[in-house]
């Protein structure tokens, strides 16, 4: 649930490469484009939603671009990041369509807003692949994770972190952005566990734009409202917000389990230091590479059924039988960072174990 260049994930099992490696000479079902940049049938648009979460610029973009280039050496990727602004993303999307781009990978800022964009694009023969977030509209394919399951994993990890007192514990929930279609799935999954296995949810807020600053403010308000002893744990929908939450808790002298998601570098360092209890590790490489394979297949008018074994329905229920591939995720704590993040080369030990965290890394067996 983002801006410097980092080495990409290479330890994940490789996705099946059944798409032909022949050069991309023609556009897909929509025919060749009618002029303008990108109208030669060799251009794929890539629109990512924001850069507050470090994963998008660090991992998603370079992996997708590299895979497209590997599958189609003379293909071009036209990339834009919307910086969490829906209107900006609409302009970026419309510009790609106007330029004659026939395949667009779209990670939507606001999934509901995309319906008319995708419908208009479809009329012009443009195929849209929904990446990470399921956009509304006649989507050609969707690649993401089982996001409700991720929420369940978050809930289970928080219950475990609360220990023997979980059944009597009061919990604060800081959820993701209401315009992100994954956020309600994370929330639903987490509630399905927490509602049954903890005392009660005593404070809950959705955070626009996944803003760490806003999460910090809401956590401060929760402490003011509930008192320092008024809750025993905090669910945070991602690591970025967990950082803001933990800063607010420290300011008030409160130490309780806090979870997150995305296995961000700062989150992993907080876990090693004992400030954050867990994160959720989503293997980005297979998600990104599968999306790239589908985009190239669409550009060449080839089938990709083997890449999308699942069918999903849009969140509004209007669009059904969308071809999809949903990947799994896992809980990461101090005990298994070495066996997951380091082993898969998401980060090297040197990235995590800077001077401030050297002792914590040694204690966790990270070298």
C-alpha positions in Angstrom: 0.0 0.0 0.0 7.4 4.9 -3.6 11.7 7.5 -5.0 15.2 6.4 -5.1 16.6 3.7 -7.4 17.0 0.4 -5.6 18.0 -3.0 -6.9 14.9 -5.0 -8.0 13.6 -8.1 -6.4 15.3 -11.1 -7.9 14.8 -14.0 -5.6 11.1 -14.6 -6.3 10.1 -17.6 -8.5 10.0 -16.5 -12.1 6.7 -16.0 -13.8 6.0 -18.3 -16.7 7.2 -16.5 -19.9 4.8 -17.9 -22.5 4.5 -14.6 -24.3 6.5 -14.6 -27.6 9.7 -12.6 -27.6 9.3 -11.5 -31.2 9.5 -7.7 -31.8 6.2 -5.8 -31.4 5.2 -4.8 -34.9 1.5 -4.3 -34.6 -1.0 -3.1 -32.0 -3.5 -5.4 -30.5 -7.2 -5.8 -31.2 -7.7 -2.1 -31.6 -5.6 -2.0 -34.8 -2.8 0.5 -35.4 -3.0 4.0 -33.9 -4.0 7.0 -35.9 -0.9 9.2 -35.7 0.7 11.1 -32.9 3.5 9.9 -30.5 2.9 6.4 -29.4 0.8 5.6 -32.4 3.1 3.1 -33.9 1.9 0.1 -31.9 5.1 -0.1 -29.9 4.2 2.1 -26.9 2.8 1.0 -23.6 1.5 3.6 -21.1 2.4 3.2 -17.4 0.5 5.3 -14.9 1.3 4.9 -11.2 -0.7 6.6 -8.4 1.6 8.2 -5.9 5.1 8.5 -4.5 4.5 8.7 -0.8 4.8 4.9 -0.6 8.4 4.1 -1.6 7.6 0.9 -3.5 6.3 2.5 -6.7 9.4 4.3 -7.8 11.8 1.9 -6.1 10.4 -1.4 -7.4 7.2 -1.4 -9.5 8.3 1.1 -12.2 11.8 -0.3 -12.9 10.6 -3.9 -12.9 7.7 -3.3 -15.3 9.9 -1.2 -17.6 12.7 -3.8 -17.6 10.3 -6.7 -18.3 8.6 -4.9 -21.2 12.0 -4.2 -22.7 13.1 -7.8 -22.3 9.9 -9.0 -24.1 9.8 -6.3 -26.7 13.2 -4.6 -27.3 11.8 -1.9 -29.5 8.8 -1.1 -27.3 8.7 2.2 -25.5 7.1 2.8 -22.0 5.5 6.2 -21.5 5.5 6.7 -17.7 3.8 9.2 -15.4 3.1 9.4 -11.6 0.0 11.2 -10.5 1.3 12.2 -7.1 -2.0 11.1 -5.6 -4.1 13.6 -7.7 -7.0 12.1 -9.6 -7.3 15.0 -12.1 -3.6 14.8 -12.9 -4.0 11.1 -13.6 -7.0 11.7 -15.8 -5.0 14.2 -17.9 -2.1 11.7 -18.1 -4.5 8.9 -19.2 -6.3 11.1 -21.8 -2.9 12.2 -23.2 -1.9 8.6 -23.8 -5.1 7.9 -25.6 -4.8 11.0 -27.7 -1.2 10.0 -28.6 -2.5 6.7 -29.9 -1.1 4.5 -27.2 -3.1 1.2 -27.4 -2.2 -0.4 -24.1 -2.2 1.4 -20.7 -1.1 -0.1 -17.4 -3.2 1.8 -14.8 -2.7 1.9 -11.0 -5.6 4.2 -10.2 -5.6 7.1 -7.6 -9.4 6.9 -7.4 -10.8 3.7 -8.7 -14.3 5.0 -9.1 -13.2 7.9 -11.2 -11.7 5.6 -13.9 -15.0 4.2 -15.2 -15.6 6.8 -17.9 -11.9 7.0 -18.8 -11.7 3.3 -19.5 -15.1 3.2 -21.3 -14.0 6.0 -23.6 -10.6 4.4 -24.2 -12.2 1.1 -25.0 -14.2 2.8 -27.8 -10.9 3.8 -29.3 -9.5 0.3 -29.2 -7.3 1.0 -26.1 -6.8 -1.9 -23.6 -6.3 -1.1 -20.0 -4.6 -3.4 -17.5 -5.4 -2.6 -13.9 -2.3 -2.9 -11.8 -2.3 -3.4 -8.0 -5.6 -1.6 -7.7 -8.8 -2.7 -9.5 -10.1 0.2 -11.5 -13.7 0.6 -12.5 -14.6 0.1 -16.2 -14.2 -2.6 -18.9 -10.7 -3.6 -17.8 -8.8 -6.0 -20.0 -7.0 -7.7 -17.1 -6.1 -7.1 -13.4 -3.0 -8.1 -11.5 -2.7 -7.7 -7.8 -2.8 -9.6 -4.5 -5.5 -11.2 -2.5 -6.0 -8.0 -0.6 -8.7 -9.2 1.8 -6.3 -12.0 2.8 -3.6 -9.4 3.4 -5.9 -7.6 5.8 -6.5 -11.0 7.6 -2.7 -11.5 7.9 -2.4 -8.0 9.4 -5.1 -8.8 11.9 -3.6 -12.2 12.8 -0.1 -10.6 13.2 -1.5 -7.9 15.5 -3.3 -10.5 17.6 -0.1 -12.5 18.0 1.8 -9.3 18.9 -0.8 -8.6 21.6 -0.1 -12.0 23.1 -2.1 -13.5 25.9 -4.0 -10.3 26.6 -5.4 -10.0 23.0 -8.9 -11.1 23.9 -9.2 -8.1 26.3 -7.2 -5.6 24.3 -8.7 -2.4 22.9 -7.3 -1.6 19.4 -7.0 1.6 17.3 -7.4 1.2 13.5 -5.8 3.6 11.1 -7.0 2.5 7.6 -5.8 3.5 4.1 -7.1 6.0 1.6 -10.9 5.7 0.8 -10.2 6.3 -2.9 -7.9 3.2 -3.1 -10.0 0.1 -3.8 -7.5 -2.1 -1.9 -8.0 -0.1 1.4 -11.5 -1.4 2.1 -10.4 -4.9 1.4 -7.5 -4.6 3.8 -9.9 -3.2 6.4 -12.5 -5.9 5.8 -9.9 -8.6 6.2 -8.5 -7.1 9.3 -11.9 -6.6 10.9 -12.8 -10.2 10.2 -10.0 -11.2 12.6 -9.9 -8.4 15.1 -13.6 -8.2 15.6 -13.5 -11.8 16.9 -10.1 -11.9 18.6 -9.6 -8.6 20.5 -11.7 -6.8 23.0 -13.0 -4.0 20.8 -12.1 -1.4 18.2 -12.1 1.9 20.2 -11.1 4.3 17.5 -11.0 4.0 13.7 -10.1 6.4 10.9 -9.5 6.2 7.2 -6.6 8.3 6.1 -6.8 10.2 2.7 -3.8 9.7 0.4 -2.2 7.2 2.9 -0.6 10.3 4.5 1.9 9.6 7.3 1.4 13.2 8.6 -2.4 12.7 8.8 -2.0 9.3 10.4 0.3 11.0 13.0 -2.4 13.6 13.7 -5.2 11.0 14.0 -3.0 8.9 16.4 -2.4 12.0 18.5 -6.1 12.7 18.6 -6.8 9.0 19.6 -4.4 9.3 22.5 -6.0 12.5 23.6 -9.4 11.0 23.4 -8.7 7.6 24.9 -5.9 8.3 27.3 -2.4 6.7 27.3 -3.8 3.5 28.7 -7.0 3.5 26.6 -5.8 1.0 24.0 -3.3 -1.8 23.8 -2.5 -2.0 20.0 -2.7 -0.1 16.7 -3.5 -1.5 13.3 -1.9 0.6 10.6 -2.8 -0.2 7.0 0.8 0.4 5.7 4.3 1.1 6.9 4.4 4.8 5.9 1.5 5.6 8.2 2.9 3.3 10.9 5.9 5.6 10.9 3.7 8.6 11.6 1.7 6.7 14.2 4.8 5.5 16.1 6.1 9.1 16.2 2.8 10.2 17.8 3.0 7.4 20.3 6.6 8.2 21.2 5.7 11.8 21.8 3.0 10.7 24.3 5.2 8.1 25.9 3.0 5.2 24.7 4.5 1.8 23.7 2.1 -0.7 22.2 2.3 -3.1 19.2 1.9 -1.4 15.8 1.7 -3.3 12.5 2.0 -2.2 8.9 2.4 -3.4 5.3 4.7 -3.1 2.3 8.1 -4.1 3.9 9.4 -0.6 3.4 13.0 0.0 4.4 12.1 2.3 7.3 9.5 -0.1 8.5 11.9 -3.0 8.5 14.4 -0.8 10.5 11.6 0.0 13.0 10.9 -3.7 13.4 14.5 -4.5 14.1 14.6 -1.7 16.7 11.5 -3.0 18.4 9.3 0.0 17.5 7.1 -1.7 15.0 5.8 -5.3 15.4 5.4 -6.5 11.9 4.9 -5.7 8.2 3.4 -7.5 5.3 5.8 -8.6 2.5 4.3 -8.6 -1.0 6.6 -10.0 -3.6 6.4 -7.2 -6.2 8.5 -8.8 -8.9 6.0 -11.5 -10.1 3.1 -9.0 -9.9 5.0 -6.4 -12.0 6.4 -8.9 -14.5 3.0 -10.6 -15.1 1.5 -7.2 -15.7 4.3 -6.4 -18.2 3.7 -9.8 -20.0 0.0 -9.1 -20.3 0.6 -5.6 -21.6 2.9 -6.9 -24.3 0.5 -9.7 -25.2 -2.3 -7.2 -25.6 -0.1 -4.9 -27.8 0.6 -7.9 -30.1 -2.9 -9.2 -30.1 -1.9 -12.4 -28.3 -3.8 -14.4 -25.7 -2.8 -14.3 -22.1 -5.2 -16.8 -20.4 -2.3 -18.7 -18.8 -1.4 -15.5 -17.0 -4.8 -14.8 -15.6 -6.3 -17.9 -14.1 -8.9 -16.1 -11.9 -12.0 -14.0 -12.8 -13.0 -11.0 -10.6 -15.8 -8.5 -10.4 -15.3 -4.8 -9.9 -16.0 -3.3 -6.5 -19.2 -1.8 -7.7 -20.3 -5.1 -9.2 -20.9 -3.5 -12.6 -18.0 -5.2 -14.4 -17.7 -8.9 -14.2 -15.4 -11.7 -15.3 -12.3 -9.6 -15.4 -9.3 -11.8 -16.1 -7.0 -11.6 -13.1 -4.0 -12.9 -11.3 -3.8 -12.5 -7.5 -0.6 -13.1 -5.7 0.0 -14.1 -2.1 1.8 -12.3 0.8 3.3 -13.1 4.1 3.9 -11.6 7.6 7.4 -10.4 8.3 8.7 -9.9 11.9 12.1 -9.5 13.4 12.5 -13.3 13.4 12.2 -13.8 9.6 13.6 -10.6 7.9 16.7 -12.6 7.0 14.7 -15.5 5.5 12.4 -13.3 3.4 13.5 -9.7 2.6 17.3 -10.4 2.7 17.0 -13.8 1.0 14.9 -12.5 -1.8 17.3 -9.5 -2.2 14.6 -6.9 -1.8 17.2 -5.1 0.3 20.8 -6.1 1.1 21.8 -6.3 4.7 23.9 -3.2 4.2 20.8 -1.2 3.2 19.0 -2.1 6.4 21.9 -2.3 8.8 23.2 1.2 8.9 25.1 2.4 11.9 22.0 3.1 14.0 20.6 -0.4 13.4 23.8 -2.4 13.4 23.4 -3.9 16.9 19.7 -4.7 16.2 20.7 -6.5 12.9 23.3 -8.5 14.7 20.8 -9.6 17.4 18.4 -10.7 14.6 21.1 -12.6 12.8 21.3 -10.3 9.8 24.8 -9.9 8.4 
